[in-house]
């Protein structure tokens, strides 16, 4: 039995959300994508969805109201939400951002790729392994991909 | 104005009258104490001081006058009827007097002395004023320069920050243009012509991306924090660079001939950029039908010069990177190190025109110099001169 997969994207950039949605659609049309435009909204949405939590969270860094770092810290404080893997998905590639978010508990740091194929490849890998060894598959991907991925 | 100090009224009056007759402004004091009070308030060109006075004597007065900064330069003539002995004269001089006149004195001679000393005092004062003004001006200008320098540093830092942020933010929309173009191409364009045009959009955007990336790395170079100089083996750094460029080297079927390089005090990441830029330039500007050969070697020189004689040891190390590529006319030597200056059309040779300006900036940061020798069609040799210490 295939389990219903839910992705959660937290990003204030509507273009990026559109691209993400489009590419995810191509990768696997059955994946359900929920989105929020800032950290605060993300937390509100997640607290309402106690019975249908996402399998993975993609978190942007720079957002109004509550940014990615703060949101990540809040997520990791919550008894239930802390178990959902978080992938940072941002335009930054600065080492201080990477170090800080990985310390706070993100499993991976992905700099938004320019190439659609790259994004498709990444989302495909994640969709395939979301219930398996996600970190390992991402680490393998980071070795072969030209996109900036740190696990 | 001249101050006469004497406890005897008759002496005071006769000298005062005599000087006034010779057109001098004269002030008087009947004791040492009164004289000091007056000196504190007023400036005198000359003080004529009686030695023997009740209370404070002339020597004490003189010592006080010379110890007080405002009157330090005021000349003092001692007048004495009693202490004409040599040791008193000596004491007078050592307590600050410039002359010692014994009574009875020749008025004409005294007048000449007064003339000379007052003139001397005025000149000294003038000189001091000029000196003081100059010092003040220098101080003012120094303060102004410091201020201007601070402002410049601040605006420079701001500019670098601005360049960094601007470059980073410029990447954003560009990434989206490329991504959306790719999606459009895949989903909605079915004609070859349509694909051709959309490919042009994508490749132009990609070019702009490289441009912005290069600008970013240039602005990072001028970052306020200075990275540490490390004593490093240039062979190692070069080997790393070559392995980074392995794909391009293979594509061009290029041959690299590398001699032993020295170890120097450098910023490793930046020197890697230097090698990378020059070598990829050599690959880029290779002749189409000839196998590219890139040679790298080094020597030493006594001074910071690309042309001085080659030595086995010296204060400066020179690194040569030569190719057998298309070369350039040396009249454009300055141009190749200037940002955005390209000698060739974009269609012929790719590139942003930033690479060599990065090289120049880095080498200058290392207190060295970089230049090139070339002939059109005859290959190019880049010469980097770096201080050994």
Interface residues (C-beta under 8 A of the other chain):
Chain A: X15 X16 X19 X22 X23 X91 X112 X114 X115 X116 X117 X119
Chain B: X168 X171 X172 X174 X175 X176 X178 X179 X180 X182 X183 X186 X209
